[in-house]
Amino acid sequence: MQPGTPTPTKECPLCGERMRRKDLELVDFIPGTAEKRRKKLSEWVCPECDYFEEIEKDEEGRLTNPDDPTGRQG
Protein backbone atom coordinates (compact mmCIF):
# COMPACT_ATOMS: atom_id res chain seq x y z
CA MET A 1 0.00 0.00 0.00
CA GLN A 2 1.18 3.50 -0.73
CA PRO A 3 1.34 6.24 1.91
CA GLY A 4 -1.83 8.29 2.04
CA THR A 5 -3.96 5.41 0.75
CA PRO A 6 -6.92 4.71 3.04
CA THR A 7 -6.71 1.42 4.92
CA PRO A 8 -9.13 -1.10 3.41
CA THR A 9 -11.84 -2.39 5.74
CA LYS A 10 -14.32 -5.24 5.77
CA GLU A 11 -17.28 -6.08 8.02
CA CYS A 12 -16.65 -8.75 10.67
CA PRO A 13 -18.96 -11.76 10.19
CA LEU A 14 -19.15 -12.34 13.99
CA CYS A 15 -19.77 -8.93 15.55
CA GLY A 16 -20.39 -6.58 12.60
CA GLU A 17 -17.54 -4.19 13.44
CA ARG A 18 -15.01 -3.03 10.85
CA MET A 19 -12.06 -5.34 10.34
CA ARG A 20 -8.67 -3.99 9.31
CA ARG A 21 -6.11 -5.43 6.96
CA LYS A 22 -2.86 -6.45 8.59
CA ASP A 23 0.26 -7.33 6.57
CA LEU A 24 2.66 -9.79 8.22
CA GLU A 25 6.00 -11.36 7.44
CA LEU A 26 6.64 -14.80 8.92
CA VAL A 27 10.25 -15.95 9.25
CA ASP A 28 11.07 -19.66 9.57
CA PHE A 29 14.57 -20.50 10.77
CA ILE A 30 15.94 -23.76 9.38
CA PRO A 31 17.66 -25.74 12.17
CA GLY A 32 21.36 -26.40 11.65
CA THR A 33 21.74 -23.71 8.99
CA ALA A 34 21.82 -19.95 8.80
CA GLU A 35 19.03 -20.08 6.22
CA LYS A 36 15.75 -18.26 6.80
CA ARG A 37 12.55 -18.54 4.81
CA ARG A 38 10.33 -15.50 4.68
CA LYS A 39 6.64 -15.61 3.85
CA LYS A 40 4.47 -12.52 3.47
CA LEU A 41 0.80 -12.80 4.22
CA SER A 42 -2.14 -10.51 4.76
CA GLU A 43 -5.13 -11.03 6.98
CA TRP A 44 -8.30 -9.29 8.11
CA VAL A 45 -8.34 -8.68 11.88
CA CYS A 46 -11.29 -7.51 13.98
CA PRO A 47 -10.13 -5.33 16.91
CA GLU A 48 -13.39 -5.93 18.83
CA CYS A 49 -13.73 -9.73 18.93
CA ASP A 50 -10.24 -10.87 17.74
CA TYR A 51 -11.69 -12.72 14.73
CA PHE A 52 -9.24 -13.01 11.84
CA GLU A 53 -9.06 -14.58 8.39
CA GLU A 54 -6.21 -14.87 5.92
CA ILE A 55 -6.53 -12.98 2.65
CA GLU A 56 -6.17 -15.48 -0.19
CA LYS A 57 -3.89 -15.02 -3.21
CA ASP A 58 -4.57 -16.19 -6.74
CA GLU A 59 -2.15 -18.17 -8.94
CA GLU A 60 -0.31 -15.00 -10.00
CA GLY A 61 0.29 -13.86 -6.41
CA ARG A 62 -2.34 -11.09 -6.43
CA LEU A 63 -4.58 -10.71 -3.40
CA THR A 64 -8.17 -11.66 -4.06
CA ASN A 65 -11.22 -9.98 -2.60
CA PRO A 66 -13.73 -12.58 -1.35
CA ASP A 67 -16.53 -9.97 -1.35
CA ASP A 68 -16.07 -9.29 -5.09
CA PRO A 69 -17.48 -12.09 -7.32
CA THR A 70 -14.79 -11.35 -9.94
CA GLY A 71 -12.07 -11.91 -7.31
CA ARG A 72 -10.41 -8.56 -7.92
CA GLN A 73 -8.80 -6.58 -5.12
CA GLY A 74 -10.75 -3.39 -4.36
C-alpha positions in Angstrom: 0.0 0.0 0.0 1.2 3.5 -0.7 1.3 6.2 1.9 -1.8 8.3 2.0 -4.0 5.4 0.7 -6.9 4.7 3.0 -6.7 1.4 4.9 -9.1 -1.1 3.4 -11.8 -2.4 5.7 -14.3 -5.2 5.8 -17.3 -6.1 8.0 -16.6 -8.8 10.7 -19.0 -11.8 10.2 -19.2 -12.3 14.0 -19.8 -8.9 15.6 -20.4 -6.6 12.6 -17.5 -4.2 13.4 -15.0 -3.0 10.9 -12.1 -5.3 10.3 -8.7 -4.0 9.3 -6.1 -5.4 7.0 -2.9 -6.5 8.6 0.3 -7.3 6.6 2.7 -9.8 8.2 6.0 -11.4 7.4 6.6 -14.8 8.9 10.2 -15.9 9.2 11.1 -19.7 9.6 14.6 -20.5 10.8 15.9 -23.8 9.4 17.7 -25.7 12.2 21.4 -26.4 11.7 21.7 -23.7 9.0 21.8 -20.0 8.8 19.0 -20.1 6.2 15.7 -18.3 6.8 12.6 -18.5 4.8 10.3 -15.5 4.7 6.6 -15.6 3.8 4.5 -12.5 3.5 0.8 -12.8 4.2 -2.1 -10.5 4.8 -5.1 -11.0 7.0 -8.3 -9.3 8.1 -8.3 -8.7 11.9 -11.3 -7.5 14.0 -10.1 -5.3 16.9 -13.4 -5.9 18.8 -13.7 -9.7 18.9 -10.2 -10.9 17.7 -11.7 -12.7 14.7 -9.2 -13.0 11.8 -9.1 -14.6 8.4 -6.2 -14.9 5.9 -6.5 -13.0 2.6 -6.2 -15.5 -0.2 -3.9 -15.0 -3.2 -4.6 -16.2 -6.7 -2.1 -18.2 -8.9 -0.3 -15.0 -10.0 0.3 -13.9 -6.4 -2.3 -11.1 -6.4 -4.6 -10.7 -3.4 -8.2 -11.7 -4.1 -11.2 -10.0 -2.6 -13.7 -12.6 -1.3 -16.5 -10.0 -1.4 -16.1 -9.3 -5.1 -17.5 -12.1 -7.3 -14.8 -11.3 -9.9 -12.1 -11.9 -7.3 -10.4 -8.6 -7.9 -8.8 -6.6 -5.1 -10.7 -3.4 -4.4 
